[in-house]
Protein backbone atom coordinates (compact mmCIF):
# COMPACT_ATOMS: atom_id res chain seq x y z
CA UNK A 1 0.00 0.00 0.00
CA UNK A 2 1.55 3.36 -0.99
CA UNK A 3 2.09 6.04 1.61
CA UNK A 4 0.25 9.31 1.32
CA UNK A 5 2.43 12.36 0.85
CA UNK A 6 2.30 15.56 2.89
CA UNK A 7 -0.44 18.06 2.22
CA UNK A 8 1.17 20.79 4.35
CA UNK A 9 4.42 22.74 3.83
CA UNK A 10 7.47 21.79 5.95
CA UNK A 11 6.95 24.35 8.73
CA UNK A 12 3.20 23.72 9.16
CA UNK A 13 2.11 22.77 12.69
CA UNK A 14 0.10 19.72 11.53
CA UNK A 15 2.76 18.20 9.28
CA UNK A 16 4.32 15.97 11.97
CA UNK A 17 0.94 14.49 12.98
CA UNK A 18 0.14 13.96 9.31
CA UNK A 19 3.40 12.04 8.85
CA UNK A 20 2.57 9.86 11.85
CA UNK A 21 -0.82 9.00 10.36
CA UNK A 22 0.81 8.25 7.01
CA UNK A 23 3.21 5.64 8.45
CA UNK A 24 0.94 4.21 11.17
CA UNK A 25 -0.67 1.52 9.00
CA UNK A 26 2.70 0.21 7.82
CA UNK A 27 4.04 0.11 11.37
CA UNK A 28 0.97 -1.77 12.58
CA UNK A 29 1.37 -4.20 9.67
CA UNK A 30 5.03 -4.75 10.61
CA UNK A 31 4.04 -5.19 14.26
CA UNK A 32 1.48 -7.84 13.28
CA UNK A 33 3.91 -9.64 10.97
CA UNK A 34 6.55 -9.74 13.70
CA UNK A 35 4.05 -11.10 16.24
CA UNK A 36 2.99 -13.84 13.79
CA UNK A 37 6.70 -14.70 13.47
CA UNK A 38 6.88 -15.19 17.25
CA UNK A 39 8.05 -11.84 18.67
CA UNK A 40 6.08 -10.18 21.45
CA UNK A 41 4.44 -6.81 20.92
CA UNK A 42 6.73 -5.28 23.55
CA UNK A 43 9.86 -6.66 21.87
CA UNK A 44 8.82 -5.36 18.49
CA UNK A 45 7.87 -1.89 19.71
CA UNK A 46 11.14 -1.59 21.64
CA UNK A 47 13.05 -2.76 18.56
CA UNK A 48 11.26 -0.24 16.33
CA UNK A 49 12.18 2.58 18.70
CA UNK A 50 15.79 1.40 18.87
CA UNK A 51 16.07 1.10 15.09
CA UNK A 52 14.57 4.58 14.64
CA UNK A 53 16.99 6.06 17.21
CA UNK A 54 20.00 4.31 15.67
CA UNK A 55 19.00 5.43 12.19
CA UNK A 56 18.66 9.04 13.33
CA UNK A 57 22.04 8.90 15.08
CA UNK A 58 23.70 7.35 12.03
CA UNK A 59 22.26 10.03 9.78
CA UNK A 60 23.53 12.73 12.15
CA UNK A 61 26.98 11.09 12.19
CA UNK A 62 27.00 10.99 8.38
CA UNK A 63 26.27 14.72 8.25
CA UNK A 64 29.05 15.45 10.74
CA UNK A 65 31.51 13.31 8.78
CA UNK A 66 30.53 15.04 5.56
CA UNK A 67 31.10 18.46 7.12
CA UNK A 68 34.46 17.35 8.52
CA UNK A 69 35.49 16.01 5.11
CA UNK A 70 34.56 19.26 3.39
CA UNK A 71 36.44 21.28 6.02
CA UNK A 72 39.54 19.15 5.51
CA UNK A 73 39.35 19.72 1.76
CA UNK A 74 39.08 23.46 2.30
CA UNK A 75 42.01 23.45 4.72
CA UNK A 76 44.18 21.52 2.23
CA UNK A 77 43.36 24.05 -0.49
CA UNK A 78 44.30 26.86 1.86
CA UNK A 79 47.68 25.22 2.65
CA UNK A 80 48.56 24.76 -1.03
C-alpha positions in Angstrom: 0.0 0.0 0.0 1.5 3.4 -1.0 2.1 6.0 1.6 0.3 9.3 1.3 2.4 12.4 0.9 2.3 15.6 2.9 -0.4 18.1 2.2 1.2 20.8 4.3 4.4 22.7 3.8 7.5 21.8 6.0 7.0 24.4 8.7 3.2 23.7 9.2 2.1 22.8 12.7 0.1 19.7 11.5 2.8 18.2 9.3 4.3 16.0 12.0 0.9 14.5 13.0 0.1 14.0 9.3 3.4 12.0 8.9 2.6 9.9 11.9 -0.8 9.0 10.4 0.8 8.2 7.0 3.2 5.6 8.5 0.9 4.2 11.2 -0.7 1.5 9.0 2.7 0.2 7.8 4.0 0.1 11.4 1.0 -1.8 12.6 1.4 -4.2 9.7 5.0 -4.7 10.6 4.0 -5.2 14.3 1.5 -7.8 13.3 3.9 -9.6 11.0 6.5 -9.7 13.7 4.0 -11.1 16.2 3.0 -13.8 13.8 6.7 -14.7 13.5 6.9 -15.2 17.3 8.1 -11.8 18.7 6.1 -10.2 21.4 4.4 -6.8 20.9 6.7 -5.3 23.6 9.9 -6.7 21.9 8.8 -5.4 18.5 7.9 -1.9 19.7 11.1 -1.6 21.6 13.1 -2.8 18.6 11.3 -0.2 16.3 12.2 2.6 18.7 15.8 1.4 18.9 16.1 1.1 15.1 14.6 4.6 14.6 17.0 6.1 17.2 20.0 4.3 15.7 19.0 5.4 12.2 18.7 9.0 13.3 22.0 8.9 15.1 23.7 7.3 12.0 22.3 10.0 9.8 23.5 12.7 12.2 27.0 11.1 12.2 27.0 11.0 8.4 26.3 14.7 8.3 29.0 15.4 10.7 31.5 13.3 8.8 30.5 15.0 5.6 31.1 18.5 7.1 34.5 17.4 8.5 35.5 16.0 5.1 34.6 19.3 3.4 36.4 21.3 6.0 39.5 19.1 5.5 39.3 19.7 1.8 39.1 23.5 2.3 42.0 23.5 4.7 44.2 21.5 2.2 43.4 24.0 -0.5 44.3 26.9 1.9 47.7 25.2 2.6 48.6 24.8 -1.0 
